[in-house]
Every structure is written in structure tokens, then in C-alpha cells.
Amino acid sequence: MAHKNVIELLAPAGGPEPFNAALAAGADAIYCGLGNDFNARRSAKNFTEETFAEACRRAHLAGARVYVTVNVAIATREISRVLDLVRRAWLLGADAFIIQDWGLFGEIRRAWPQIETHVSTQANIHDARGTAWCRQMGADRVTLSRELSLKEISRIAEEGVELECFGHGALCFCYSGVCMMSSLATGRSANRGLCAQPCRLPHDLVDEEGNVVEALGNTRPLCPKDYCTVDHLQEMIDAGVGSLKVEGRMKAPDYVYNVVGAYREAIDATLTGRQLDAAEDLAVHRRLKRAFNRDFTDAYLMGTSGDEMMSYDRSNNRGEVVGTVASSRALEDRVARRGGGNGGRTRTRRYTQAEAVISLTEPVEKGDLLELRPVDDPSQFLTVHAEADAPAGATITCLASRPVPAGSIVSVIRSQNAIDAAARAAAADVSRRRPVTVRVVARLGQPFRVELACADGEAAAEGFVVEAARTRPVSEEDLVEHVGRMGGGPFEPVSFDVEMDEGCGMGFSAVHKVRAQAVKSLVEALLAPYGERQATTAPVPSEQLREERREAVRVEAGVPAAADVEPVEPCACALVADPECARAALEAGAGRVYATVDDLARGDWPEGVIPWLDEVCREADHARLDPWVRQGEPVAVGNISELALAAERDAAAEVRPCIPVHNKSALLAMEAAGAKAVWLSCELTLEEACELARAASVPVGLSVLGRERAMTSEHCVLQALGRCVHNCEKCPQRARRLSLKDIDGNLLPVRTDVNGRSRIWAAHPLDATPQADQLVEAGVRWLLADCTLLGPKETTFAVERVCRAIAAAKAGRRPAARLAGATSGHLFAGIG
């Protein structure tokens, strides 16, 4: 783990080539996936056991660490396979595991307490209280939500847990771990590593009549710029950041090489108290701009989340602007002929080449990929290659497929130097040589000795007995030269300490042998702890042993066995947005009614409405959320921080679906943490939901009717209107019923709360009431109608429909057929 006042540079690797690029560029640690089943970038190349073992060996000899991502929600049936993967990765050399699922986290801690565990950003931790809870669970590191400011990070660091924070790369629009947009739209779940990134696609913000209302050009209202914190490294260190993470396990090796290399240079200067001079600073920023980027933002770190962080007009690579097209013209037509052999027809195709004369404002290098983008019609961009190095101020000519208008913007979108450097790193036997200190002892009559040492290991070798020189004696410079010839090996000597008598004689081939043995011994010493794991790592526990351990956790936590719990009568529940809808729900037969705390703070509510706390709880949210967590009273909690507070205050916490429970171990983890009820995720199949309901010791609920929340964002979607008044409470746009229209014409309702956070709902309503009989029979006791977007009459209809479905289930009848236009969600089509 990183030490105080030292920040770890954590790099991504989607496979061996970017892994080697990250090492060559100076990464302190690298995170990657083993296999393609249980990590949040399942579409990356990822690693086989053979390539992973070699990658770990390379990293450990270079002084870097390797973290394996198992940062997805896990189904009960998958636990054994995931544990087997964790054990194999540990034996192959993994240094830590990045975990989202609390069930898997508990299983790993119980099976192998020696394994280092990091809580993923997918676990949605964003305050000190949640971080402290992770520490109590045994976490060695917590990866915080990307939305946090320096001030918030500094407060969280006081808990004494090592913190990993996002430093560079693509930003998700939604708070990580609570995004359902991809799974609801495509079945490809972000919580399972297959996000389809629908947020990067064009969406129109439309009003109640379907009229497009966003400001001109704001056609990608869910697409943030890329994060860049390179100008705030000292501030991040001072705030207590232990690891700075670069995003990019889907990125090419040259991206990894450029970005990691730029941050390495900047971090090294920061750690030594040296400020980069103007030329060095320019070079760092140029490397970042010439890697894939959507332009850069540091908004979250600075405590803002406005339009300054959005890339409304495009979601592809912007690169670095390096000039404009001065002129462009078509060259003469050319003719290409194909075919004609063996009596076949000869096909003739005419094509046009063009040349573009470019005036440079920044330098380019031979082979750089340039984008030429017309100002008046940016969609008609094309790409060319720079044919030679050229400085700023020069004029170059490039061949293009067609002419482009004068004034078109020219950008470098891929650096040939970075491509070449990454390729060299991928092909090299050693990606990075580790600094070692060398001590040489040459005493007459004693064995010749070479000692090597680095930060976490040392070794020595002895050989021939040193004799008096018969001809020219060996000098200290001779020994430095010949012992220092470590060639293509894993080490690079940085200092020498030579102890020798005068008049020593020796053959240099014998010196080389001793040095080679010392190198071999140091390699063995550095890798030995990993080799010893086989003897000290227990086998994957059997299902019976895991069940015994879960039973011990249950007993220790005072959780009753499911069979000993008095069954709860099934009832309809409703989530509403105003007092009138609450009364309509109660009159229609709802046994439990919920509302958000912001809604509860306004209006004359009927007695007994249960607070539905946010899925986000940052330090500033405590003042409005915490008072609703009351001893002995029910409260639906949306994150780990609120669950911890509920346990502290002995409130009856109900875990909302945004703390995903996909397996029996996660269910036990929530029960042991004090949950008195669990609302299941909309990403579960009917079979999975029923299995968990049967295993639960607390009431289990499931949303069966209404729109599912797809996203929660710190950025206000309504800012795409271009009319922000910077006063959320008095914003007239918040009262409107706006929606996002996707490229298929689907409408996704969007609302922004009084705190400026936006929530987006699914394009199609859910109706799972036809499965009420199976759900009730399995033990699902609370069936929720999500009426957040509904008025009183619609709320009455929804609650009555759920009540009728429950009544039919209790009477042994089949509930009514599904509503027209509604979906069954993932009940019959599981997530990817």
C-alpha cells in the first residue's frame, strides 16, 4: 500500500500489451482482469492464466503491484467460480483484489484473510461514515466515488483508510454502481461489466409536447468530458489520496503509455518538491491531449458540476488542436482496375485524391494521425497522416481522400511516437528495469562478492577467491564497469560501493558469473513470497464449509434463521412524490407508503409515510438525510453510509435496490449489518429473486410496477436547456415534465431535485404483477408500485393493480395479464 505523502500511480491494462506499456511508462501499480467473466470490462482482451503469471512476474521485478478486478455483482450460482478465480489469481501473483459485491467481499475475507481487498468505486462510497464501515469490514483500501471534491476527500482521509481516487480518463455520467440505463435498454449491465454506454449517444431534451428544447448543439446531454487532475497533484496528496487511478482498460497501449508517462513525470516532480518548468509542463499536457480525450475537466475535484464538465457536442476523440487548413484542392482523378484474370470481367473504379495545406500552430511528428474537421459541418471530418516532423509555425501538405474547406480545424488525435514506444515496450523482454544499489567486495584471499539491493529485497553472490595481480591490477572503475553490465536484465545499477584491496587480479568472465548469480538470487528473493503462497493458501472452501461460516456470521450478528422468522403478510407498497398521491395510495390499499426526504420536507403528509433516503450520501447530505434515521422507525437506505447510521441508531433499515444484493452471501452481509428488510435489484431474474426471498431472514421487497430509475447524476441534465439560474430551489425548469428522447425515439423521463441532482427513468414501464403468485409463494412480501412520476389517479390505478395481483396470488389464482406497452424487465431475460 502507498505510504503517507507518497501517491501511487495506478494504471489500467486490458491485456498484456497495455500492461507492458504501463510498466514502461512508470506505473506503480496496474489493475487488470483475469478472464472475461467477472470484471467490469469484460469486453477488454484481459488475461489468460499464462499471460497473467508473466505480467505479475514482470511487475514484481520492476517494483510494481498488480490488482485484479472482480468488481461486478455476483449471482449465488457463481460464487464458487469467482472464489476459484480469486485463489488462482492470488497464487499467480495478484497483490490485491478490487471488489464491488459485499457477498463476495465477505466470502474472500472469511476464506483468505491474508488477501488484500479493495472496495471498488462501484460500491458507491462517498463519505467518511461509509468509508469507516468499509474499514470495519476489513477493507484495506476504498476507491471513492468520482464526484467528490478535495475538501470531501480530505475529510474522508481522517478515517485512516487508504484512499484510491480517480485521476484521469473517461467519466461516467451516473454515480458508479447505481446505473441501470444500459441494462434496462439493452440487457447489458454496467454492474456486470458489459455497459453499452448509451449515455454517449445523442439524446434530445424534449418538453411535454415532444418539442426539442435543449440549446443549440447540446445533443449529448449525458456525455461528460474526460477527467484530468494533473494540475492538482500536490493538493490531492495533501488531501490524503493514496492512489491516483487512470481509467482505460478498454484503451490502446499508446493511450496507456502516453497518459501514464505524463502523470509519472508530473508526480515525480511533485514528490521531489520541484515545479515543472514551462517547457516540461507543456510537454506533459501535450502528451495527455494527444491521447484519446473528449476535452478535459477537473470540475468534480474543484467542487462543481456544471456545463464546464460536459462535452455536449461530441463524444469521440478531440485530440489536440494543432492548426487549420489553409487550402485544399482535388488532385487529378486516378483509375484502379481489378480482375480480368481467367476470362473474368475487368472492373474500373475512378477515385479522387486531394491535398490539404495545413498551417501549424503546434508541432507534429511523422506518422501522427491528424483529424481535419470543417467548422460549418463537423460531421464531414476526415483523417490524414503527417508525412514528416514539422515545428509550430510551419506549413505542411497532407494527402486526403477529398478536399476540405479552408479554415477546417486540424487536431492530432493519435501520436505515432506513443504508438512506437508502446510497441517497443510490448515486444521487450523487460518493460522496465528496477534500480538497484551495488556493493562489490574484492579482498585478497577472500571470495569475490557482489551484493544487490532494492527497496524490498536484497541478495548476494560469491565466487572465485581474489588473488594478487600477475600483470595489470584491476581498478575500481573496472569493477564498476563489468559488474554494472546487467544488459537486458530486470535491474539497473544506480550506485556502487566498491571495497577492494590494492593489487587485485581477476578474470572478467569470472566477475560476470558472480554478477549473474547475484542477479538471479535477487530475482528469486523478490519472487519468493509469491511462490510460498501455494503452501499457505487454503483451498476454495466447499459450499458446505461456506454455509457453516455464513451460519457463524449469522449467529454472531444475532440474525435469526429464515425458518425461525414469523412470516410477514404480503402487501402492496407505493413510492410517491407528494402528499395527495400518498393519500391516494393508502386509500387504494397500500400497506406501506414511501417518499424521498426532500418530498417529505414539503407538504402535509399523512402519518406513517416511510423515508426513502437517497442513493447518494455525501458529507453535505448528512444535514438533510440523517434526521430521518430514527430509533425503532423504518427507513429505506440507499447506500452503505446510511445503513451504518441506521445500525448505530437502531433504526429499522430497509436496503434499497441500489445496494445490490445478487447472492445469498450479500443478503447475509446486509442482514448482519443491521438491515431489517431488503429491496431486491431490478436486474435479477424471477428465479434469482425467488431464491433470495426463500433464503432471507428479513422481509424482501421487489418493485413490480412503474418506471425503474436508470441513472442518478450530480450534473443537472436541465442545464442542457442553456437557462440555468444557479438556484435549484427556485429553478422554473424543475417543474416541467421533460424527457430525453434517444436515437430510437424512446422517451426517458428526467427530473432534477432541489439539490441539483438529476434522475432519469427507464423508457418503458415495468409490470411484473403477472408474476405476483410466484413471488409471493417464494416469500417476496412487499410488492412496490413506483408512482414517483404519477398523479393521484394513476397512483390509485397502480396500487389497486398490485393489490389485486396479491389477492389473486393468495387465493391461488393467476394475476391479470401484463399491461400493454409494459415490460417484464429482467425477470425472464437476465442481464449480461
HUVEN-V54596 format. One line per field, one symbol per residue. psi: psi as a letter, one per 20 degrees, with the letter a starting at -180 (. if undefined). burial: 1 if it has 24 or more other ideal C-beta (glycine too) atoms within 12 Angstrom, else 0. A space follows every 50 residues. Layout:
# HUVEN-V54596
psi=???
burial=???
This chain:
# HUVEN-V54596
psi=qqrpjpppopqqojahghghggghikphqpqrqoakhlrjmiirhaqrhg hgghggggghhijqrpppollrppqgiigghghggggghghijqhrpppg phggghgghhgmiipppppqhiilpkrhghghggghijphqpoqqiiqrg ggggghhiijppppqphqappqhqpqijpjgghhhiiophijjkpilhhi rqppoqahjjppiqqpilimijorrqqojhjkghhgghijphpoppqkij qrhhgggggggghggggggghjjppprggggggghggghjrpqkrqqkgg hjjrkbhijqmhiqjaphbppjaqogrpqqrqqrpppqaiqkjrqppppp qpqrqpppopiqqrqpippppooqghmhikrrqrqpirqprpirpqpqpr irqqqqiqppqoipphghggghhghhiqhohppppqqppponppjqqppp pqqahkqqrqqqcqpprqphdpqprhhghgghhimjcjaiqopiqqopoq qqjqqqphhhghggghhggghhghghighhhihhiioqrpqrhghhhghh hhggghikpqqhhippqppqqqqporirhghghggghijphppqqqhhhh iprnqqqipppnqqipnrgiighhghiioqpiqqpoqjrhghgggghhjl qnpporiinpoirhhhggggghijpiqppqqiiqrgggghghhhiqirqp rppipappphqpqhpohiiihkkpjknhhjphhhiqmqqpoaijjqpoqp qpaiijqqpprqhpqqnjhijhghgghijohoopookhjqrgghgggggh ggghggggghjjqprqrqqpirqjcjhinrq.
burial=11000111111111111111111111111111111111111101111000 11111111111111111111111111011101111111111111111111 11111111111100111111111111111111111011111111111111 01111110101111111111111111111111111111111111111111 11111100000011000111111111111111111110111111111111 11111111111111111001100001000000111111111111111111 11101110111111111111111111010000000000000000000000 00011111110111101111111100000011111100010000011111 01111001111111111110110011000111110111111100000111 11110010111111010000000100011101110100111110010101 00011100011101111111111111100100100010011000010011 00110000100100000001111111111111111101111111111111 00001000111111111111110111011000011111111111111000 11111111111111111111111111111111111101111111111111 11111111111111111111100100010010110001111100011111 11101111111111111111111111011111111111110101111111 11111111100000110110011111100111
